[in-house]
Amino acid sequence: MPILVLTVKTKPNNYLSTMNSWFKNYKGIILLITGIIIGSIAGAVLGNKVEVIKPIGDIFLNLLFTAVVPLVFFAIASAIAALDRSQKLGKLLGVTSAVFVSTVLVAAIVTIIAIWIFPIHQHLVASPITEAITKKPFGDQLTSLFTTSEFYQLLSRKSMLAMIIFAVITGFATLHAGEKGKAFAAFLHSGNEVFKNIFSLIMRIGPIGLGAYFAYQVGVFGPQLFGGYARSMALYYGVGAFYYLAIFSLYAFIAGGVSAVKRYWKNNIVPSATAVGTCSSIATIPANLDAAKKMGISDAIANITIPLGGTLHKDGSSISSIVKMAVVFALFGKSFNNAETIIIALAMTVLVSLVEGGIPNGGYIGELLFISAYGFPPEALPPAIIIGTLVDPMATLLNATGDTVAAMLVARFTEGRGWMKPEAP
């Protein structure tokens, strides 16, 4: 008599593979948060005794500050030197740049308004972490922000913006040198790869360095610091959710009315899930390209706007940048309400959005940039890093999914009202 054998196939490897992939994507965040938690507990338990480990945190910060200047220089100069001089993108590139900058500024302005409505400083100024920063006249501040009087001063983290401008000039000079500049271009590309690896190696000790720093902060100033961080987090995720649902819908409506809004949200589910799952704007590019086609955006626009947006368009980072600035200002007992501060903050936000994209751990570079621009000491960096780490999933969601709605706006302003192609199956 034949025997019927039923075989049940299981796929345990798929589950393990998914978990391993998730851990790989969030490994850096998990390790940083673990280090901070352990350090904070040690500070709360041991009190002032943890001052002995403060040099560990200082060493980590010094390594970051040492690596950041050459890293940003080589990254920017090599990227410009690699441009193809024969490419003429014309109106499309101009409109794309205008849309990217405009949406980044809108994100920053919305966040500034939210900070005015729900102020952070009330929960942080009770224990400023160091002395107040000396205020310079606005003209002197702009001069020192954009230029230096000596070449060697470009190597200082306090001259980050001046160094970035010099890197841009160097990149274009290398590009225009043509064949004669090829050897120097190769040097720039090689330097970029070397310093990216140097920065990645330094960040491996990030959990230890930040853990030591927070142990010192909690031990000396008390755990009440975390009340301000919690409020900052609530503010960021609240503004982020509003921007994701309301402002993105508004952009889609401007691009193509109600039908564009419907198409955007119908096809934005996969990119959103990909962004949160991978925590990477670059990894979301394939999903965004597919979604853009289904939204009715032409391939000519999508194939330029989406990849550029993955690197240069960072609405979520814009919101994060303003929140981090507000927290740092509050910790140092400074006002974040005057016009000079806001103008520089908006300029820094645009620069941070551009700098972050092509550099591993680029958010930390952005933090170093605004800290240097405002003249804050190294102690300002760890609070900005922890906030940037905790908001990273929402920031990635906004950064990545903002690219498709930006492509809608680019299509509207380059192709007119009839830009929307028939809905793809």
C-alpha positions in Angstrom: 0.0 0.0 0.0 1.5 3.3 -1.0 2.3 5.7 1.7 1.6 9.4 1.2 4.4 11.5 2.6 3.7 15.2 3.2 6.8 17.4 3.2 6.6 20.8 4.8 9.2 23.2 3.5 10.4 25.9 5.9 12.6 28.8 5.2 14.4 29.6 8.4 17.3 31.0 6.4 15.1 33.8 5.0 14.1 35.0 8.5 17.8 34.9 9.6 18.8 36.6 6.4 16.2 39.4 7.0 17.4 39.9 10.6 21.0 40.0 9.6 20.3 42.5 6.8 18.3 44.7 9.3 21.1 44.5 11.9 23.7 45.4 9.2 21.7 48.5 8.2 21.2 49.7 11.7 24.4 48.4 13.3 26.0 51.8 13.6 23.0 53.3 15.3 22.5 50.3 17.6 26.1 50.4 18.7 26.2 54.1 19.3 23.0 54.1 21.3 24.3 51.1 23.3 27.5 52.9 24.1 25.6 56.1 25.2 23.2 54.1 27.4 26.0 52.3 29.1 28.0 55.5 29.6 24.9 57.3 30.9 24.2 54.6 33.4 27.8 54.7 34.6 27.6 58.4 35.0 24.4 58.2 37.0 25.8 55.6 39.3 29.3 56.8 39.8 28.7 60.6 39.7 31.8 62.8 39.6 34.1 59.8 39.7 33.6 59.3 35.9 35.7 62.4 35.2 38.6 60.1 35.0 37.3 58.7 31.6 36.6 62.1 30.1 39.9 62.0 28.1 38.6 59.0 26.1 35.7 61.1 24.8 38.1 64.0 24.1 40.4 61.7 22.1 37.5 60.6 20.0 36.4 64.2 19.3 40.0 65.3 18.5 40.3 62.4 16.0 37.1 63.5 14.3 38.1 67.2 14.1 41.5 66.1 12.7 40.0 64.0 9.9 37.1 66.2 8.9 39.0 69.0 7.0 41.0 66.8 4.6 37.9 64.5 4.2 35.6 67.3 3.1 38.3 68.9 0.9 39.0 65.7 -1.1 35.3 64.7 -1.3 34.3 68.0 -2.8 37.3 68.7 -5.0 37.4 65.1 -6.4 33.6 65.2 -7.2 33.9 68.4 -9.2 37.1 67.2 -10.9 35.2 64.1 -12.1 32.5 66.1 -13.9 32.0 65.5 -17.6 32.6 68.9 -19.3 30.6 67.7 -22.3 27.3 67.3 -20.3 24.9 70.2 -21.0 21.9 69.7 -18.8 20.7 73.3 -19.2 17.2 74.1 -18.0 16.6 70.7 -16.4 19.7 71.0 -14.1 18.8 74.5 -13.2 15.2 73.7 -12.3 16.3 70.6 -10.3 18.8 72.7 -8.3 16.2 75.4 -7.6 13.6 72.7 -6.5 16.2 71.0 -4.2 17.3 74.2 -2.5 13.8 75.5 -2.2 12.4 72.4 -0.5 15.4 72.2 1.8 14.8 75.8 2.9 11.1 75.2 3.4 11.9 72.2 5.6 14.3 74.4 7.6 11.8 77.3 8.0 9.0 75.0 9.1 11.3 73.6 11.7 12.3 77.0 13.0 8.6 78.0 13.3 8.0 74.7 15.3 10.9 75.5 17.6 9.5 79.0 18.3 6.1 77.4 19.1 7.5 74.5 21.1 10.8 76.0 22.5 13.6 73.6 23.5 15.7 76.0 25.5 13.3 76.0 28.5 14.4 72.5 29.3 18.1 72.9 28.6 19.4 76.2 29.7 19.3 75.4 33.4 22.8 73.7 33.1 24.7 75.1 30.1 27.6 72.8 29.5 30.2 75.5 29.1 30.7 79.3 29.0 28.9 81.6 26.6 30.5 82.1 23.2 31.9 85.5 22.3 29.7 87.3 19.8 31.4 88.9 16.7 30.0 91.7 14.6 27.9 90.3 11.7 30.3 91.7 9.0 33.3 90.1 10.7 31.5 86.9 11.2 30.7 86.7 7.4 34.2 87.5 6.5 35.7 84.8 8.7 33.0 82.4 7.6 33.8 82.6 3.9 37.6 83.4 3.8 40.9 83.2 5.6 43.9 85.5 5.4 46.4 82.6 5.2 46.5 79.3 3.4 47.4 77.3 6.5 44.2 78.6 8.3 42.1 76.6 5.8 43.4 73.5 7.6 41.5 74.5 10.8 38.0 73.2 11.5 37.1 76.8 12.4 37.5 77.7 8.7 35.3 74.9 7.3 33.2 77.0 4.9 36.3 78.8 3.6 37.9 75.5 3.0 34.8 74.2 1.2 34.9 77.2 -1.1 38.6 76.6 -1.8 37.8 72.9 -2.5 35.2 73.9 -5.1 37.7 76.3 -6.8 40.3 73.5 -6.7 37.9 71.1 -8.3 36.9 73.4 -11.1 40.6 74.4 -11.7 41.5 70.7 -12.0 38.5 70.1 -14.4 39.5 73.0 -16.7 43.2 71.9 -16.7 42.1 69.0 -18.9 44.9 66.5 -19.7 47.5 68.4 -17.8 45.4 68.1 -14.6 44.8 64.3 -14.9 47.6 63.4 -12.4 46.2 65.9 -9.9 42.7 64.7 -10.4 43.9 61.1 -9.7 45.5 62.4 -6.5 42.2 64.0 -5.4 40.2 60.8 -6.1 42.8 58.7 -4.3 42.8 61.1 -1.3 39.0 60.9 -1.2 39.0 57.1 -0.9 41.8 57.1 1.7 40.1 59.7 4.0 36.7 58.1 3.7 38.3 55.0 5.1 40.1 57.0 7.8 36.8 58.5 8.9 35.1 55.1 8.9 37.9 53.7 11.1 37.5 56.5 13.5 33.8 56.0 13.7 34.3 52.4 14.9 35.3 53.7 18.3 32.3 56.1 18.3 30.3 53.9 20.8 33.3 54.1 23.2 34.1 57.7 22.7 30.4 58.9 23.0 29.8 56.5 25.9 32.7 58.1 27.8 31.4 61.6 27.0 27.9 60.9 28.2 29.2 59.2 31.3 31.0 62.4 32.1 28.0 64.6 31.2 25.5 62.7 33.3 28.0 62.3 36.2 28.8 66.0 36.3 25.5 67.7 35.2 23.0 65.0 36.1 20.5 62.9 34.2 18.1 65.9 33.8 19.9 66.5 30.5 17.9 63.7 28.9 14.6 65.6 29.4 15.8 68.1 26.8 16.9 65.3 24.4 13.5 63.6 24.8 11.7 66.9 24.0 14.0 67.4 21.0 13.2 64.0 19.7 9.5 64.5 20.1 9.8 67.8 18.2 11.7 66.2 15.4 9.4 63.3 14.9 6.4 65.6 15.1 7.7 68.0 12.5 8.9 65.1 10.4 5.5 63.4 10.4 3.8 66.7 9.5 6.3 67.4 6.7 5.9 63.8 5.3 2.1 63.9 5.2 1.2 67.5 4.7 4.1 69.2 2.9 4.8 66.4 0.5 1.1 66.3 -0.3 1.2 70.1 -0.9 4.2 69.7 -3.2 2.4 67.0 -5.2 -0.7 69.2 -5.4 1.4 72.1 -6.8 2.9 69.7 -9.3 -0.3 68.3 -10.7 -3.4 68.8 -8.5 -5.4 66.1 -6.8 -4.6 63.4 -9.3 -0.8 63.9 -8.6 -1.4 63.7 -4.9 -3.2 60.4 -5.3 -0.5 59.0 -7.6 2.2 60.0 -5.2 0.8 58.3 -2.2 -0.3 55.3 -4.1 3.2 54.6 -5.3 5.2 55.9 -2.3 4.6 52.9 -0.1 7.5 50.8 -1.4 10.0 53.6 -1.4 9.0 54.5 2.2 9.4 50.9 3.4 12.7 50.6 1.6 14.0 53.9 3.1 13.1 52.8 6.7 14.3 49.3 6.1 17.7 50.2 4.7 18.2 53.5 6.4 19.8 54.7 3.1 18.7 57.2 0.5 21.1 55.7 -2.0 19.6 52.2 -1.5 16.1 53.7 -2.1 17.0 55.0 -5.6 15.8 51.9 -7.5 12.5 51.9 -5.7 12.1 55.6 -6.3 12.9 55.2 -10.1 10.2 52.6 -10.4 7.7 54.7 -8.4 8.5 57.8 -10.5 7.6 55.9 -13.7 4.3 54.9 -12.2 3.7 58.4 -11.0 3.9 59.6 -14.7 7.3 61.3 -14.5 9.2 61.0 -17.8 12.4 58.8 -17.8 14.5 61.8 -18.9 13.6 63.7 -15.7 13.5 60.8 -13.3 16.9 59.4 -14.4 18.5 62.7 -13.6 16.5 64.0 -10.6 16.3 60.8 -8.6 20.0 59.9 -8.5 21.0 63.5 -7.9 18.4 63.7 -5.1 19.8 60.6 -3.4 23.0 62.5 -2.9 22.1 66.2 -2.8 18.4 66.5 -1.7 17.9 66.1 2.1 14.7 67.5 3.5 15.0 65.2 6.6 18.6 66.3 7.2 17.4 69.9 6.9 14.9 69.4 9.7 17.5 67.5 11.7 20.1 70.3 11.2 17.9 73.0 12.6 16.9 70.9 15.6 20.5 70.1 16.4 21.5 73.8 16.1 18.6 74.8 18.5 19.7 72.2 21.0 23.4 73.2 20.9 22.5 76.9 21.2 20.3 76.0 24.2 23.0 74.0 25.9 25.4 77.0 25.6 22.8 79.4 26.8 22.5 81.3 23.5 19.4 82.6 21.7 18.3 81.0 18.5 15.9 83.8 17.6 17.8 86.7 16.2 18.0 87.4 12.4 21.7 86.9 12.0 21.6 83.4 13.6 18.6 82.4 11.4 20.3 83.5 8.2 23.5 81.6 8.9 21.4 78.6 10.1 19.6 78.5 6.7 22.8 78.8 4.8 24.4 76.1 6.9 21.4 73.8 6.4 21.7 74.0 2.6 25.4 73.3 2.8 24.8 70.4 5.2 22.3 68.9 2.8 24.9 69.0 0.0 27.8 67.8 2.1 26.1 64.8 3.7 25.3 62.9 0.6 28.6 61.7 -0.8 30.4 61.0 2.5 30.0 58.0 4.9 28.6 59.3 8.2 28.0 62.6 6.4 25.6 63.8 9.1 28.6 64.2 11.4 30.4 66.3 8.8 27.4 68.6 8.7 27.4 68.9 12.5 31.1 69.8 12.5 30.4 72.4 9.8 27.7 74.3 11.7 29.6 74.0 15.0 32.7 75.5 13.4 30.6 78.2 11.7 29.1 79.4 14.9 32.4 79.1 16.8 31.3 76.4 19.3 33.9 74.3 21.1 34.3 70.5 20.6 31.9 69.8 23.5 29.0 70.9 21.2 29.5 67.9 18.9 28.3 64.9 21.0 24.8 66.3 21.7 24.4 66.9 18.0 25.6 63.4 17.1 23.2 61.7 19.5 20.2 63.6 18.1 21.3 62.9 14.6 21.6 59.2 15.4 18.2 58.9 17.0 16.4 60.7 14.2 18.1 58.9 11.4 15.2 56.5 10.4 12.7 59.4 10.0 15.4 61.6 8.4 16.1 58.9 5.8 12.4 58.5 5.1 12.1 62.2 4.4 15.3 62.4 2.4 14.5 59.5 0.2 10.8 59.9 -0.4 11.2 63.6 -0.9 13.1 62.9 -4.2 10.1 61.6 -6.1 7.8 64.5 -5.1 10.7 66.8 -6.1 10.9 65.1 -9.4 7.1 65.9 -9.8 7.9 69.6 -9.2 10.8 69.5 -11.7 8.5 67.9 -14.3 5.8 70.5 -13.7 8.3 73.4 -14.1 10.1 72.0 -17.2 7.3 70.3 -19.1 4.3 72.4 -18.1 0.8 71.3 -16.8 0.6 68.3 -19.1 3.7 66.6 -17.7 1.9 63.6 -16.2 2.2 60.5 -18.4 -0.6 57.9 -18.4 -0.4 55.8 -15.2 1.9 52.8 -15.7 0.4 49.4 -15.0 
